[in-house]
Amino acid sequence: MELNALNNQLVPFEETFPNSDLEGEAEEVSHDAHEISENIVTPIDSNPTSTTIETDSQVSPNVVGIPGVGVPHCPEDLKPSIGKTFSTLEEGFSFYREYAKTCGFTSRLDSSKSVKGTITHKQCVCSKEGHGKHEGVKRKRSFTRVGCEARVNFKRLDTGEYVIYDFIEAHNHAMVTPDTMVHLKQSRDLNLVHKKMIMDNSRVNHGPVKTFRMFKEYVRGYKNVGASLEDFKNFSRDVKKFLKDYDAQMLIETFMQKKSMCPSFYFDFDVDCDQNLNKIFWADPIGIKNYALFGDSNSFDTIFDFNKYRMVFTPFTGVDNHKRCVTFAAGMIAKENAESFTWLFENYVKAMGGCYPVTIITDQCLGIKAGIEKVFGSITQHRYCMWHIMKKMPEKVGSAICRDTEFLKEITSIIWGDDIEPSEFESRWCSILESYELTDHEWLNQLYEIRESWIPSYFRDTYLGGIMRTTSRSESENSFFGNFTNPHLSLVEFWMRYQTAMDAQRWKNSKLTADSKNSSPVLATPLLLEKHASEFYTPSIFYEFQEELKESCFRCGLEKISKEEKTEKISVIDRAKNNVYEVLCSDMKFSCSCKRFERYGLLCRHVLWVLNTKGYEEIPGNYLLGRWGKSASYRPIFNVANTTLLADCASLDTRQQQISELWSEVFTSVSLVEDDEGNAEDLLLLLRNFNEKLLVSSRASKSMSKKSEIEILLGSKIPIQATVLPPKQSKNKGSGRRMISEKEKAVEQHSKPLRKCNACGQMANHDKRNCHKKQYSGCDGDELMKVGRVSRKKSQLLVIFQYGVTVFSFFQCAV
């Protein structure tokens, strides 16, 4: 109301007033209006004439003739003036943008004139200049342009500088208030700080929405963010757009750059006939070192939906000295066939210096089997995952039989039991199948034919290194990598997240190693054997040893002793397993019939009972495997043919370390001055002055293109031409929409929370729409017929109503 009253009191000036009088009167009115709002505009003459410098006729200044226009308030030092010069055109744009921000409007670049590629004239206008197009618009959008003619024109001088030769100050619209100014496009600036945070958070699978919320918490309010949620989303979209055609090429060049900086880094790739990437493999120095230390037993599995091309991710996994997963190398393939897996395994062996693993455990994929037979041959023992086989048992054999507890008890005792001999397994298997009339079952007979590849009885002497009999390690890796990835990633984005995942995995191993050296586990017995083990083994391994030692003390005893020449045969009874085991002793060598040491590298309770009985105070050195020790990561490596490996592993990226320290110092400084207004002002002034210095010479200036910023954040340049094209969409095995078994349906249903059904009143997994007790289940025949008649009548009335509406609409159009 005050604003309208004031505007009614303001009288337009006569057209005959000279410019000097016009300016003086405008200043007087501005003083009055300023008492109400700094953003209220001042009405001026309906037909003012702008003052200009004589220019080229092709860029002639316009004359304003719009009634009701106004001049915004602004300090004189921020207001453009005719004849003001700038060293660069960008400097002039920045000056006008700051002027617009102070006044309460936004600007944009408009027409220009160039001579031989050099801009000689440029116009910058109010963002409300012109009128929007309303024809052919596919979605509803509010219009913002109202024909405002406020502008500033620049002209290039012979000295290379730019001068303002035309300036129209008046607007035909109201200025915005400081509170709403933050929502205007020109007030939003997605700078390198925002973009770096978006990229860094994407490495841990945090999208732009979460990043926006986190940034808001850092700066204590949405108005201090400096950008909108849409800006965050758009930048994430732009990164994917820039990578679209150069994705594979950038990944290859990133690997090449890494190889030049770190000779021990290994990678290889393959393309199809159309130059599309279809196979890639990599192994970094730390992964190669870990393979030399813990690569005796491997688990290999394929993982899906980790990139937008649907390429299959194939990590090689092992177990470290803390019994945690460790990744040696990884690859991605477009097709799950024998040729792809053969290529993958050949590169794996080559990267590891020609060293083959002792065992490798996989699923029953025929392509993997063919690749292992061709590359590893008889050097590496191939075993199938028992979990993948056993989970099919109810589906293949039948749920009725699997609900028989006796059948399950008998079949699992011989399948999972690693204490029985192969001959015993075969006889008991046949006996079980005869008892339950399954001798002609095709699937069970197929499993029996390949029993040497998955039944523990047939590899009792095979070292498994903690992986045991399943690919559960790979399944754990799948879940681990799933925390960092999603199905919409490009190859470059996937590589960034893979590095983050590896950093997390290796940092955890480093922490466990440090904790094991700086602490000691609690002992359960006064035996010196246990104390010696606690000093050598990592805590996780020691606790397994401790359990075996306690079992040897309380559950084991002597059955009999016999001696043949220099070999002593001790029969140890195990009351927990209700069995007797033979321990052979000869010249500080011990061997038990349970074969636990041969499989896991840890002494069994039966040998520990013998050692304790004989008064041993320490575990014999040949039974202390270095891979389970606290110092396993510091052991010398002799079985990897790479002279620069250890040097590459020990080298630190000093630049990255400096950046990390810089961020730490910045956050520390901000937290220290948070409650100190004086020091906060000093720190802010210091940072602003330093930023101004950087903007002059640094590549982080505002003149940097979006492409250059993305290259900096990605750490690699976008190539001019791509010789390796992005992969085609892979067609993985299966139909994509597989049949869900009844077991899976039941498990999924059971995992859902119960809710109350309004029809039956029970807490169940249904509601009144699909309740098995229908709403009228308790009605008799007459009631049901009555309900049916009412329903039919309602339907008829609905049809009549719809018909009436249609007829009414027809007559309305006719009139």
C-alpha positions in Angstrom: 0.0 0.0 0.0 2.9 2.4 0.8 4.5 1.6 -2.4 1.4 2.3 -4.5 0.8 5.6 -2.6 4.3 6.7 -3.2 4.1 5.9 -6.9 0.8 7.9 -7.2 2.5 10.9 -5.7 5.4 10.9 -8.2 4.8 13.1 -11.2 6.4 12.3 -14.6 8.8 15.0 -15.9 8.2 17.1 -19.0 9.9 15.9 -22.2 11.6 19.3 -22.5 13.6 18.8 -19.3 17.4 18.6 -20.1 19.3 15.6 -19.1 21.0 17.3 -16.2 17.6 18.3 -14.6 16.3 14.9 -15.2 19.2 13.3 -13.4 18.8 15.7 -10.4 15.1 15.1 -10.1 15.7 11.3 -10.4 18.1 11.5 -7.5 15.6 13.4 -5.4 12.9 10.8 -6.0 15.4 8.0 -5.4 16.1 9.5 -2.0 12.4 9.4 -1.1 11.9 5.9 -2.4 14.9 4.6 -0.6 13.2 5.2 2.8 10.8 2.3 1.9 13.0 -0.1 0.0 16.4 -0.1 -1.6 15.0 -2.0 -4.5 12.1 0.3 -5.4 12.7 1.9 -8.9 12.3 5.6 -9.7 9.8 6.6 -12.3 11.4 8.8 -15.0 10.3 10.6 -18.2 8.2 8.5 -20.6 10.5 9.3 -23.5 14.1 9.7 -22.3 17.1 9.7 -24.6 20.2 7.8 -23.8 23.6 9.5 -24.1 25.9 7.7 -26.6 29.2 8.0 -28.3 29.2 8.1 -32.1 29.6 4.5 -33.3 29.3 2.3 -36.3 25.8 2.5 -37.9 25.5 -1.3 -37.6 25.4 -1.2 -33.9 23.3 2.0 -33.3 22.0 2.7 -29.8 18.2 2.6 -29.2 16.0 5.3 -27.7 13.8 4.3 -24.8 10.1 5.3 -25.0 8.3 3.1 -22.5 6.0 4.7 -20.0 6.4 3.8 -16.3 10.1 2.7 -16.5 12.4 3.1 -13.5 16.0 3.5 -12.6 17.3 1.2 -9.9 19.4 2.5 -7.0 23.1 1.8 -6.9 26.3 3.3 -5.6 27.9 5.5 -8.2 31.2 3.6 -8.2 29.3 0.4 -9.2 27.2 2.1 -11.9 28.4 1.8 -15.6 29.2 5.1 -17.3 29.8 6.2 -20.8 33.5 6.0 -21.6 34.5 3.6 -18.9 37.2 1.2 -20.3 38.1 -2.4 -19.4 41.2 -4.4 -20.3 39.1 -7.4 -21.5 35.6 -8.0 -22.5 35.1 -10.5 -19.7 36.1 -7.9 -17.2 33.4 -5.6 -18.6 30.8 -8.5 -18.3 31.8 -9.1 -14.7 31.4 -5.4 -13.9 27.9 -5.3 -15.3 27.0 -8.5 -13.6 28.0 -7.1 -10.2 26.0 -3.9 -11.0 23.0 -6.0 -11.8 23.3 -8.1 -8.7 23.6 -4.9 -6.5 20.5 -3.4 -8.2 18.3 -6.5 -8.1 18.2 -7.8 -11.6 20.1 -10.3 -13.7 21.8 -9.8 -17.1 22.8 -11.9 -20.1 24.9 -11.6 -23.2 23.2 -10.6 -26.4 24.2 -9.7 -29.9 27.8 -9.0 -31.1 29.8 -8.0 -34.1 33.1 -9.6 -35.0 35.9 -8.7 -37.5 38.2 -11.5 -38.5 37.3 -13.5 -35.5 37.8 -10.6 -33.0 34.7 -9.2 -31.2 34.5 -5.5 -31.9 31.0 -4.8 -30.5 29.1 -6.6 -27.8 25.8 -6.0 -26.1 24.8 -7.1 -22.6 21.1 -6.8 -21.7 18.7 -7.3 -18.8 17.5 -10.9 -18.6 13.9 -9.7 -19.1 14.8 -8.2 -22.5 12.6 -9.3 -25.4 9.6 -11.6 -25.3 9.5 -15.3 -24.9 8.3 -17.8 -27.5 4.9 -19.3 -26.6 4.2 -21.3 -29.8 5.2 -24.9 -30.0 5.9 -25.1 -26.3 5.6 -28.8 -25.1 5.4 -28.1 -21.4 4.0 -25.4 -19.2 6.5 -22.7 -18.3 6.2 -19.3 -16.8 7.6 -16.4 -19.0 10.1 -14.0 -17.6 10.8 -11.7 -20.5 8.8 -8.5 -20.5 10.5 -6.4 -23.1 12.9 -4.5 -20.8 15.4 -2.4 -22.8 18.0 -1.8 -20.1 21.4 -2.6 -21.6 25.1 -1.7 -21.9 27.1 -1.8 -25.1 30.9 -2.3 -25.4 33.2 -1.3 -28.3 36.7 -2.4 -28.9 39.3 0.3 -29.2 42.5 0.3 -31.2 44.5 -0.4 -28.0 42.6 -3.7 -27.5 40.6 -2.4 -24.6 36.8 -2.2 -24.5 34.8 0.9 -23.8 31.2 1.5 -22.8 29.6 3.6 -25.5 26.0 3.1 -24.7 24.2 2.6 -21.4 20.4 2.5 -20.8 19.7 2.4 -17.1 15.9 2.3 -16.9 13.9 -0.9 -16.5 10.2 -1.6 -17.1 9.8 -4.0 -14.2 10.4 -4.1 -10.4 13.7 -5.1 -9.0 14.0 -8.2 -6.7 14.7 -8.0 -3.0 18.0 -9.3 -1.5 16.1 -12.3 0.0 14.9 -13.5 -3.4 18.0 -12.5 -5.3 19.7 -15.8 -4.3 17.2 -17.7 -6.4 18.0 -15.9 -9.6 20.2 -17.7 -12.2 23.0 -15.0 -12.1 23.2 -15.3 -8.4 23.9 -19.0 -8.6 27.5 -20.0 -9.5 28.5 -23.6 -9.5 32.2 -23.2 -8.9 35.0 -25.7 -8.6 34.3 -26.2 -4.9 30.8 -27.4 -5.6 32.0 -29.5 -8.6 34.8 -31.1 -6.6 32.4 -32.1 -3.9 30.0 -33.6 -6.4 32.8 -35.6 -7.9 34.3 -36.7 -4.6 31.0 -37.7 -3.2 30.2 -39.7 -6.3 33.1 -41.9 -5.5 31.2 -43.2 -2.5 28.0 -43.6 -4.4 26.5 -40.3 -3.1 24.5 -38.6 -5.8 23.9 -34.8 -6.4 20.9 -34.7 -4.0 22.8 -36.0 -1.0 25.8 -33.8 -1.9 23.5 -30.7 -2.0 22.2 -31.5 1.4 25.7 -32.1 2.8 26.9 -28.8 1.3 24.0 -27.0 2.9 25.2 -28.3 6.3 28.7 -27.2 5.6 27.7 -23.6 4.9 24.9 -23.5 7.4 21.9 -22.7 5.2 20.5 -23.1 1.7 20.9 -19.4 0.9 24.7 -19.8 1.5 25.1 -22.8 -0.9 25.4 -20.5 -3.9 23.7 -22.9 -6.3 20.5 -24.8 -6.6 19.8 -28.5 -6.5 19.1 -28.5 -10.2 22.6 -27.0 -10.7 24.1 -30.0 -8.8 22.1 -32.4 -10.9 22.9 -30.7 -14.2 26.6 -30.9 -13.5 26.4 -34.6 -12.8 24.5 -34.9 -16.1 27.1 -32.8 -17.9 29.9 -35.1 -16.8 28.2 -38.1 -18.3 27.5 -36.2 -21.4 31.1 -35.2 -21.9 32.2 -38.9 -21.3 29.6 -40.3 -23.7 31.8 -40.8 -26.8 35.2 -40.9 -25.2 34.5 -43.1 -22.2 36.5 -46.1 -23.2 39.3 -44.0 -24.7 39.7 -41.9 -21.5 39.9 -45.1 -19.4 42.6 -46.5 -21.6 44.6 -43.2 -21.5 44.2 -43.1 -17.7 45.7 -46.6 -17.5 48.5 -45.5 -19.9 49.3 -42.5 -17.7 49.3 -44.7 -14.6 51.6 -47.1 -16.4 54.1 -44.3 -17.3 54.1 -43.1 -13.7 54.1 -46.6 -12.1 55.8 -49.3 -14.3 54.4 -52.1 -12.1 50.9 -51.2 -13.1 49.6 -53.8 -15.5 46.7 -53.5 -17.9 45.5 -54.9 -21.2 42.4 -54.5 -23.3 40.7 -55.8 -26.5 38.3 -54.4 -29.0 35.8 -56.0 -31.4 35.7 -55.6 -35.2 34.0 -52.2 -34.8 36.7 -50.9 -32.4 34.3 -51.1 -29.4 35.9 -52.1 -26.2 34.8 -55.6 -25.2 37.5 -56.8 -22.7 39.8 -55.0 -20.2 42.0 -56.2 -17.3 44.1 -54.3 -14.7 46.2 -55.0 -11.7 48.0 -52.3 -9.6 51.3 -52.8 -7.7 49.6 -53.3 -4.3 47.3 -55.9 -5.7 50.3 -57.8 -7.3 52.1 -57.6 -3.9 49.1 -59.0 -2.1 48.9 -61.8 -4.6 52.5 -62.7 -3.8 51.6 -62.8 -0.1 48.1 -64.3 -0.1 47.4 -65.5 -3.6 47.8 -69.2 -2.9 44.0 -69.6 -3.0 41.6 -67.6 -5.2 37.9 -67.1 -5.5 36.6 -65.9 -8.9 33.1 -64.8 -9.6 31.2 -62.5 -12.1 29.2 -59.5 -11.0 26.5 -57.8 -12.9 24.9 -54.3 -13.1 28.0 -52.3 -12.2 28.1 -50.1 -15.3 25.7 -48.7 -17.9 27.1 -51.0 -20.6 26.2 -54.1 -18.6 29.8 -55.4 -18.9 30.5 -58.1 -16.4 32.8 -57.1 -13.6 35.3 -59.9 -12.7 37.4 -59.4 -9.5 40.0 -62.0 -8.4 39.6 -62.3 -4.6 41.7 -63.9 -1.9 42.0 -63.9 1.9 44.6 -61.9 3.8 46.2 -62.6 7.2 43.2 -61.1 9.0 40.8 -63.5 7.1 39.3 -60.6 5.3 38.8 -60.3 1.5 41.6 -58.9 -0.5 41.4 -58.0 -4.2 44.3 -58.9 -6.4 43.1 -57.8 -9.8 39.9 -57.2 -11.8 38.5 -57.0 -15.3 35.4 -56.4 -17.3 34.2 -58.5 -20.2 31.3 -58.0 -22.6 30.6 -61.7 -23.2 30.7 -64.7 -20.8 32.2 -67.2 -23.1 35.3 -69.4 -23.0 37.3 -67.0 -25.2 36.7 -64.0 -22.9 37.6 -66.0 -19.7 40.7 -67.5 -21.4 41.9 -64.0 -22.3 41.2 -62.8 -18.7 43.1 -65.7 -17.1 46.1 -65.3 -19.4 46.4 -61.7 -18.4 46.0 -62.6 -14.8 48.9 -65.0 -14.8 51.0 -62.6 -16.9 50.3 -59.7 -14.4 51.4 -61.9 -11.5 54.7 -62.7 -13.0 53.8 -66.2 -14.2 52.8 -67.4 -10.8 49.8 -69.7 -10.7 47.5 -70.0 -7.7 47.2 -73.3 -5.8 43.5 -73.5 -6.0 40.7 -71.5 -7.6 37.0 -71.7 -6.6 34.3 -70.7 -9.1 30.7 -71.5 -9.9 29.7 -74.0 -12.6 30.0 -71.7 -15.6 31.2 -73.7 -18.5 33.0 -70.7 -20.0 35.0 -70.3 -16.8 35.7 -74.0 -16.6 37.1 -74.0 -20.2 39.2 -71.0 -19.6 40.7 -72.5 -16.4 41.5 -75.8 -18.1 43.3 -74.0 -21.0 45.3 -71.5 -18.9 45.9 -73.1 -15.5 45.8 -76.7 -16.6 46.8 -79.2 -13.9 49.0 -76.6 -12.0 45.9 -75.1 -10.3 43.2 -77.2 -8.8 39.7 -76.0 -9.8 36.9 -76.5 -7.3 33.2 -75.7 -7.6 31.4 -73.6 -5.1 29.3 -75.9 -2.8 26.9 -73.2 -1.9 25.8 -72.6 -5.5 25.1 -76.3 -5.8 23.4 -76.9 -2.5 21.0 -74.0 -2.9 19.5 -75.7 -5.9 18.7 -78.9 -3.9 15.1 -78.1 -2.9 14.3 -77.0 -6.5 15.9 -80.0 -8.2 15.1 -82.8 -5.7 11.7 -81.5 -4.6 10.5 -79.6 -1.5 8.7 -82.6 -0.1 11.9 -84.6 0.3 13.9 -81.6 1.4 11.4 -81.1 4.2 12.4 -84.5 5.5 14.8 -83.7 8.3 16.4 -87.1 8.2 17.2 -86.8 4.5 18.8 -83.4 5.0 20.8 -84.6 8.0 22.2 -87.6 6.1 22.9 -85.8 2.8 24.6 -82.8 4.5 26.7 -85.0 6.8 28.5 -86.5 3.8 28.6 -83.4 1.6 29.9 -80.9 4.1 31.9 -83.4 6.2 35.6 -83.0 5.5 36.7 -85.9 7.8 35.4 -88.7 5.7 37.4 -90.5 3.0 36.3 -90.6 -0.7 35.4 -94.3 -0.5 33.2 -93.7 2.5 31.4 -90.8 0.7 30.7 -93.0 -2.3 29.2 -95.8 -0.3 27.1 -93.5 1.9 25.9 -91.5 -1.1 24.6 -94.6 -2.9 23.0 -95.8 0.3 21.1 -92.5 0.8 19.8 -92.4 -2.8 18.6 -96.0 -2.6 16.8 -95.3 0.7 14.9 -92.4 -0.8 14.4 -93.9 -4.3 16.5 -91.3 -6.0 18.9 -93.6 -7.8 17.5 -92.5 -11.2 17.5 -88.8 -10.4 19.3 -87.1 -13.3 20.5 -84.0 -11.5 21.9 -86.0 -8.5 23.6 -88.4 -10.9 25.2 -85.4 -12.7 26.5 -84.1 -9.4 27.9 -87.5 -8.6 29.8 -87.6 -11.9 31.6 -84.3 -11.0 32.0 -85.2 -7.3 35.8 -84.7 -7.4 35.2 -81.0 -8.2 33.1 -80.1 -5.2 32.9 -82.7 -2.5 35.5 -81.9 0.3 36.4 -85.6 0.7 38.2 -85.4 -2.6 40.4 -82.4 -1.7 41.3 -83.1 1.9 45.0 -82.6 1.0 44.4 -79.4 -1.0 45.3 -76.1 0.6 42.4 -73.7 0.5 43.9 -70.8 2.4 40.8 -69.8 4.3 38.4 -69.8 1.3 37.3 -73.3 2.2 34.6 -74.7 -0.1 32.5 -71.8 -1.4 32.7 -68.5 -3.3 31.4 -66.7 -0.2 34.4 -64.5 -0.4 33.4 -63.4 -3.9 29.8 -62.9 -2.7 31.2 -60.7 0.1 33.1 -58.8 -2.5 29.9 -58.3 -4.6 28.2 -56.7 -1.6 31.3 -54.6 -0.8 31.6 -53.2 -4.3 27.9 -52.6 -4.4 28.3 -49.9 -1.8 30.3 -47.9 -4.2 28.7 -48.5 -7.6 25.4 -48.6 -9.5 24.1 -49.7 -12.9 24.3 -46.2 -14.4 28.1 -45.6 -14.3 30.4 -44.9 -17.2 33.7 -46.7 -17.3 35.6 -43.7 -16.1 33.2 -43.2 -13.2 33.4 -46.9 -12.3 37.2 -46.7 -12.3 37.1 -43.8 -9.9 34.8 -45.7 -7.5 36.9 -48.9 -7.9 39.9 -46.9 -6.6 37.8 -45.6 -3.7 36.7 -49.2 -2.8 40.3 -50.4 -2.9 41.4 -47.5 -0.7 38.7 -48.5 1.9 39.7 -52.2 1.7 43.5 -51.5 2.1 43.0 -48.9 4.8 41.0 -51.5 6.8 43.8 -54.0 6.4 46.4 -51.4 7.5 44.4 -50.6 10.6 44.0 -54.3 11.5 47.7 -54.8 11.1 48.5 -51.8 13.3 46.0 -52.9 16.0 47.5 -56.4 16.0 51.0 -55.1 16.6 49.9 -52.7 19.4 47.6 -55.0 21.3 47.5 -58.5 22.7 44.5 -60.9 22.9 43.2 -62.3 26.2 44.6 -65.8 26.9 42.3 -68.6 27.9 44.9 -71.0 29.4 48.3 -70.7 31.1 49.9 -72.8 28.4 53.0 -71.3 26.8 51.9 -72.7 23.4 49.0 -70.2 23.6 51.2 -67.3 24.5 53.5 -68.1 21.6 50.6 -68.3 19.2 49.3 -64.9 20.4 52.6 -63.3 19.6 52.7 -64.7 16.1 49.2 -64.9 14.7 46.9 -62.0 14.0 43.9 -61.7 16.4 41.4 -63.3 14.1 43.6 -66.3 13.4 44.7 -66.6 17.0 41.1 -66.9 18.2 40.6 -69.8 15.9 43.8 -71.4 17.2 42.5 -70.7 20.8 39.3 -72.6 20.2 41.2 -75.6 18.9 43.6 -75.4 21.9 40.6 -75.3 24.4 39.0 -78.3 22.6 42.3 -80.2 22.8 42.4 -79.6 26.6 38.8 -80.5 27.4 37.6 -82.8 24.6 40.6 -84.8 23.5 42.4 -87.8 25.2 44.7 -90.7 24.5 43.3 -93.8 22.9 46.6 -95.7 22.3 50.2 -95.3 21.3 52.2 -97.5 18.9 55.7 -97.1 17.3 57.1 -98.2 14.0 60.8 -97.5 13.6 61.2 -93.8 14.0 57.6 -92.9 13.6 55.3 -92.7 16.6 51.6 -93.3 16.0 49.3 -91.7 18.6 45.6 -92.4 18.5 43.7 -89.3 19.9 40.0 -89.6 20.8 37.9 -86.5 20.0 34.8 -86.6 22.2 33.2 -83.6 20.5 33.3 -85.4 17.1 32.9 -88.9 18.6 35.9 -90.1 16.5 39.5 -91.3 16.8 42.2 -89.6 14.8 45.7 -90.8 14.1 48.7 -88.4 14.7 52.1 -89.5 13.3 55.2 -88.0 15.0 58.7 -88.2 13.6 61.6 -85.8 13.9 59.6 -82.7 14.8 57.1 -83.5 12.2 53.4 -84.1 12.9 50.6 -85.3 10.7 47.0 -85.8 11.6 44.4 -87.9 9.8 41.9 -85.0 10.0 44.1 -83.1 7.5 43.3 -79.7 9.0 46.7 -78.2 8.6 47.0 -79.4 5.0 43.7 -77.6 4.2 43.8 -74.4 6.3 47.4 -74.0 7.4 46.5 -74.2 11.1 47.2 -77.0 13.5 44.3 -79.2 14.6 43.3 -79.9 18.2 44.7 -83.4 17.9 48.2 -82.3 17.1 48.0 -79.6 19.8 47.0 -82.3 22.3 50.2 -84.2 21.4 52.4 -81.1 21.6 50.9 -80.1 25.0 51.4 -83.7 26.3 55.0 -83.8 25.1 55.7 -80.5 26.9 56.2 -78.2 23.9 56.4 -74.5 24.8 56.4 -73.2 21.3 54.8 -74.2 18.0 57.4 -75.8 15.7 58.4 -73.2 13.1 57.4 -75.4 10.1 53.8 -75.2 11.3 53.7 -71.4 11.5 52.6 -70.2 8.1 53.8 -66.6 7.5 50.6 -65.7 5.6 48.7 -65.9 9.0 51.3 -63.9 10.9 51.1 -60.3 12.1 54.1 -59.4 9.9 52.8 -61.1 6.7 52.6 -57.7 4.9 56.2 -57.0 5.6 57.7 -60.3 4.3 60.1 -60.1 1.4 58.7 -61.1 -2.0 60.6 -63.5 -4.2 58.0 -65.0 -6.5 56.9 -62.0 -8.5 59.2 -61.1 -11.4 59.1 -57.3 -11.1 62.1 -55.4 -9.8 60.2 -52.1 -9.4 57.2 -53.6 -7.6 58.2 -52.8 -4.0 59.4 -49.3 -5.0 56.1 -48.6 -6.7 54.2 -49.8 -3.6 56.3 -47.7 -1.3 56.1 -44.5 -3.3 53.6 -41.8 -2.2 51.7 -39.4 -4.4 53.1 -36.2 -2.9 50.7 -34.0 -4.8 47.7 -35.9 -3.5 49.1 -35.8 0.0 49.5 -32.0 -0.3 45.9 -31.6 -1.4 44.7 -33.7 1.5 46.7 -31.7 4.0 45.4 -28.5 2.4 41.8 -29.5 2.9 42.6 -30.5 6.4 44.1 -27.1 7.2 41.1 -25.3 5.6 38.5 -27.2 7.6 40.6 -26.9 10.8 40.9 -23.1 10.3 37.2 -22.7 9.7 36.3 -24.7 12.8 38.7 -22.6 15.0 37.3 -19.2 14.0 33.7 -20.3 13.9 32.9 -18.6 17.2 35.5 -15.8 16.8 34.1 -13.0 14.7 37.3 -11.0 14.4 39.5 -13.9 13.3 36.7 -15.1 11.0 36.8 -11.7 9.2 40.6 -11.9 8.9 40.5 -15.4 7.6 37.8 -14.5 5.1 39.8 -11.5 3.8 43.0 -13.6 3.6 41.3 -16.3 1.5 39.5 -13.7 -0.7 42.8 -11.9 -1.5 44.5 -15.2 -2.3 41.7 -16.2 -4.5 41.9 -12.9 -6.4 45.6 -13.6 -7.0 44.8 -17.1 -8.2 42.0 -16.0 -10.6 44.5 -13.9 -12.5 47.0 -16.7 -13.3 45.5 -19.9 -12.3 43.6 -22.3 -14.6 40.8 -22.2 -12.0 39.6 -18.8 -13.3 36.1 -18.2 -14.5 37.2 -18.1 -18.1 38.0 -21.8 -17.9 35.6 -23.9 -20.0 33.4 -26.5 -18.6 35.3 -29.1 -20.4 38.6 -28.0 -18.8 37.0 -28.1 -15.3 35.7 -31.6 -15.9 39.2 -32.7 -17.1 40.7 -31.4 -13.9 38.2 -33.1 -11.7 38.5 -36.4 -13.6 42.3 -36.2 -13.6 42.6 -37.0 -17.4 42.0 -35.1 -20.6 39.1 -35.7 -22.9 40.7 -36.9 -26.2 40.2 -35.1 -29.5 39.5 -38.3 -31.3 38.6 -41.7 -29.9 40.3 -44.8 -31.4 38.7 -47.1 -28.8 34.9 -46.7 -28.8 32.7 -47.3 -25.8 31.4 -50.9 -25.3 28.2 -52.0 -26.9 25.3 -53.0 -24.6 26.2 -56.5 -23.4 23.7 -59.3 -23.5 24.4 -61.3 -20.3 23.4 -64.9 -19.7 19.8 -65.5 -18.9 16.5 -64.0 -20.1 16.7 -61.0 -17.9 13.3 -61.9 -16.4 13.8 -65.3 -14.8 11.2 -67.4 -13.2 11.1 -66.8 -9.4 11.0 -70.0 -7.4 8.4 -70.6 -4.7 11.2 -70.6 -2.2 12.4 -67.2 -3.2 8.8 -65.9 -3.1 8.3 -67.3 0.4 11.6 -65.8 1.6 10.7 -62.4 0.1 7.2 -62.5 1.6 8.6 -63.4 5.0 11.0 -60.5 5.0 8.2 -58.0 4.5 6.6 -56.4 7.6 3.1 -57.5 8.5 0.2 -55.1 8.1 -3.4 -55.2 9.3 -6.0 -56.3 6.8 -9.2 -54.2 7.1 -11.3 -57.1 5.7 -10.3 -59.9 8.0 -8.7 -57.9 10.8 -5.5 -60.0 10.9 -1.9 -58.9 10.8 -0.8 -60.5 7.5 1.0 -60.0 4.1 -2.2 -58.9 2.4 -4.9 -56.2 2.5 -8.6 -56.0 1.8 -8.0 -55.9 -2.0 -6.5 -59.4 -2.1 -7.7 -60.9 1.1 -8.6 -64.6 0.8 -11.6 -63.9 3.0 -13.7 -61.7 0.8 -15.8 -58.9 2.1 -19.1 -60.9 1.5 -17.8 -64.4 2.3 -20.2 -64.6 5.3 -23.4 -63.7 3.4 -26.0 -66.2 2.5 -27.4 -66.7 -1.1 -30.2 -64.1 -0.9 -27.8 -61.5 0.5 -25.3 -62.2 -2.2 -28.0 -61.8 -4.9 -29.1 -58.5 -3.3 -25.5 -57.3 -3.3 -25.2 -58.3 -7.0 -28.4 -56.4 -8.0 -27.2 -53.3 -6.2 -23.8 -53.5 -7.9 -25.5 -53.9 -11.3 -27.8 -51.0 -10.6 -24.8 -48.8 -9.7 -23.1 -49.8 -12.9 -26.1 -48.9 -15.0 -26.5 -45.5 -13.3 -22.8 -44.8 -14.0 -23.2 -45.6 -17.7 -26.3 -43.4 -17.9 -24.4 -40.5 -16.2 -21.5 -40.8 -18.5 -23.8 -40.9 -21.6 -25.6 -37.8 -20.3 -22.3 -35.9 -19.9 -21.3 -36.8 -23.4 -24.6 -35.6 -24.9 -24.4 -32.4 -22.9 -20.9 -31.7 -24.2 -22.1 -32.3 -27.8 -24.9 -29.7 -27.5 -22.6 -27.3 -25.8 -20.2 -27.4 -28.6 -23.0 -27.1 -31.2 -24.3 -23.9 -29.5 
